[in-house]
Amino acid sequence: MKYKIIDSHCDSITRIEDNNLSFDDNNITHINLNKLLKSNVKIQFMAVYIDYNIPFPECYFKALKYINKLYEYEKNSSNIRIIKDKSDLNYVMNNENVVGIIISIEGAHIIDDNIEIIKSLNILGVKSLTLTWNYKNKVACGTMENIDFGLTDFGKDVIATMNNLNMIIDVSHSSYKTFYDVLQLTKQPIIASHSLSNYINEHKRNLTDAQIKEISKLDGIIGINFYEEFVGKNKDINSLVDHIDRIVHIGGSNCVGFGSDFDGCKVIDPLKDCTYLYLIIDELLKRNYNNDLIEKIYYKNYLNLLSKFY
């Protein structure tokens, strides 16, 4: 059986554009249009990440360049639909040979301290914002900082604005206090778009059991990251599924999906690109995951979440 797939994080747009590659097809990136279609990926979150050392407003203008490129891809191909509303979501899920793109921003440093930029990005079709990329910005503290101050006052305004705009709050890369500050304020589900279990592999970027429980309580989702450093242990599919086991055990079967981090890291060796995602099925079946649960992990959990935001 060929499962539909929704993946909540990749860095492919920046890797493709920075290396002057073709989005339609190339032999370098983990993701391109041909590979997405071949893999039956129905929805791919495309993260726009700008180096946090690039100052504002240059980082904002650079982000706009990548967003414009995504719209160029859509204009030039009948196989691509940027998902801006419910009709786009339904079209993508009900038509073969169409890949839906959800535009996300990885790191709120590109908005500096201007709430109007959030509103403008929303108009441009940006649906999700990762609050930090490891380090502090004017919205929140990242997980790699030595001092954890959580959300700033401006950051609290950002959470309220995102809720009002029906944008998805992404807490991957967020510090511990930022995570819990978000929980106190958000009125909607949150995601950790590309994270794993700290119980299975202790790492600052992985989530504690308590955090997994809180995401689950909010009907949110953890996107399983394929980065070998976060996976740990044998850095293979067996180790990756250990993380899925733990997240399902702690948070239940509705809070897990895929958040590959393709084109943004060194993924575990068997998953050479998105066309190899089927390999995870064999290990899930060995562990007595039934068809319904596998479908949840591959796409249904994220589809259910997206139905609340579109």
GIUR-V627877 format. One record per residue. N is the residue number from 0. RES is the residue in one small letter. PSI is psi in degrees with one decimal (none if undefined). Layout:
n: (N N)
res: (RES RES)
psi: (PSI PSI)
//
This chain:
n: (0 1 2 3 4 5 6 7 8 9 10 11 12 13 14 15 16 17 18 19 20 21 22 23 24 25 26 27 28 29 30 31 32 33 34 35 36 37 38 39 40 41 42 43 44 45 46 47 48 49 50 51 52 53 54 55 56 57 58 59 60 61 62 63 64 65 66 67 68 69 70 71 72 73 74 75 76 77 78 79 80 81 82 83 84 85 86 87 88 89 90 91 92 93 94 95 96 97 98 99 100 101 102 103 104 105 106 107 108 109 110 111 112 113 114 115 116 117 118 119 120 121 122 123 124 125 126 127 128 129 130 131 132 133 134 135 136 137 138 139 140 141 142 143 144 145 146 147 148 149 150 151 152 153 154 155 156 157 158 159 160 161 162 163 164 165 166 167 168 169 170 171 172 173 174 175 176 177 178 179 180 181 182 183 184 185 186 187 188 189 190 191 192 193 194 195 196 197 198 199 200 201 202 203 204 205 206 207 208 209 210 211 212 213 214 215 216 217 218 219 220 221 222 223 224 225 226 227 228 229 230 231 232 233 234 235 236 237 238 239 240 241 242 243 244 245 246 247 248 249 250 251 252 253 254 255 256 257 258 259 260 261 262 263 264 265 266 267 268 269 270 271 272 273 274 275 276 277 278 279 280 281 282 283 284 285 286 287 288 289 290 291 292 293 294 295 296 297 298 299 300 301 302 303 304 305 306 307 308 309)
res: (m k y k i i d s h c d s i t r i e d n n l s f d d n n i t h i n l n k l l k s n v k i q f m a v y i d y n i p f p e c y f k a l k y i n k l y e y e k n s s n i r i i k d k s d l n y v m n n e n v v g i i i s i e g a h i i d d n i e i i k s l n i l g v k s l t l t w n y k n k v a c g t m e n i d f g l t d f g k d v i a t m n n l n m i i d v s h s s y k t f y d v l q l t k q p i i a s h s l s n y i n e h k r n l t d a q i k e i s k l d g i i g i n f y e e f v g k n k d i n s l v d h i d r i v h i g g s n c v g f g s d f d g c k v i d p l k d c t y l y l i i d e l l k r n y n n d l i e k i y y k n y l n l l s k f y)
psi: (134.6 110.5 145.2 155.9 137.8 129.2 123.3 5.1 128.9 160.9 30.3 -36.2 -43.2 -40.0 -40.6 -48.7 -38.4 -20.8 12.1 44.9 167.8 132.2 -29.0 -45.4 134.9 165.1 12.8 -49.7 154.2 -29.6 133.5 175.8 -44.5 -43.6 -38.0 -44.5 -42.2 -33.1 -10.5 32.1 116.8 -35.9 127.9 117.2 125.0 108.7 131.8 105.9 128.1 130.8 127.7 -10.4 -12.5 123.5 160.7 138.4 2.8 -39.6 -36.3 -46.2 -35.9 -38.6 -40.6 -35.5 -43.8 -38.2 -43.7 -38.3 -39.4 -38.5 -30.8 -42.7 -46.6 -42.8 -33.9 1.2 130.7 -6.2 0.4 136.2 117.9 126.4 109.9 -20.2 -179.7 -34.8 -37.8 -44.2 -47.0 -40.1 -46.8 -45.2 -18.7 6.2 127.2 157.6 29.6 129.8 129.2 137.7 129.3 123.8 126.6 154.8 128.5 95.8 114.9 4.7 -23.3 -13.8 -7.6 -118.6 36.4 106.2 -24.3 -26.1 -38.0 -45.5 -40.0 -42.4 -39.0 -42.5 -33.8 -1.5 4.4 126.7 -22.7 144.8 121.1 119.7 -37.4 165.9 84.9 -35.7 173.8 151.5 -166.4 0.6 -45.3 172.0 140.4 167.0 -18.0 2.4 150.0 -29.8 131.4 104.1 -2.9 -147.2 141.6 172.9 -40.6 -39.3 -36.5 -36.5 -36.6 -44.3 -47.0 -41.5 -43.0 -41.1 -45.3 -31.8 -0.5 40.2 151.3 125.0 126.1 121.3 5.9 141.8 -8.4 150.7 169.2 -47.6 -38.1 -45.6 -50.2 -27.8 -40.8 -43.6 -36.7 -23.5 -35.1 143.8 7.0 165.3 152.4 164.4 154.8 94.7 -28.1 81.6 172.0 -169.8 123.6 -25.0 -39.5 -41.0 110.3 114.2 142.4 -29.0 -8.7 157.8 140.4 163.7 -39.0 -40.1 -40.4 -43.7 -41.3 -40.7 -42.2 -41.5 -31.3 5.6 30.7 -174.9 143.6 121.4 121.0 120.0 139.2 5.9 125.6 -31.7 -36.1 -33.5 -45.9 -164.2 -118.7 -2.0 46.0 -177.4 -36.2 -44.6 -38.4 -43.5 -23.9 -40.1 -42.5 -45.4 -48.2 -42.7 -40.7 -42.1 -41.6 -43.8 -9.8 171.5 -6.4 -2.3 18.4 138.8 -161.7 139.3 69.3 -40.0 24.5 141.0 8.1 0.6 176.3 105.1 163.0 142.9 -40.7 -25.3 75.0 -29.4 -173.4 -15.4 -7.1 8.0 -24.5 -22.9 -26.7 -28.0 -44.4 -42.9 -36.8 -41.0 -38.2 -29.0 19.4 27.2 128.2 174.8 -40.9 -42.4 -39.0 -41.5 -37.8 -47.3 -42.6 -36.5 -28.3 -35.6 -45.8 -35.8 -39.6 -42.8 -45.3 -31.2 -19.3 -13.7 -7.5 none)
//
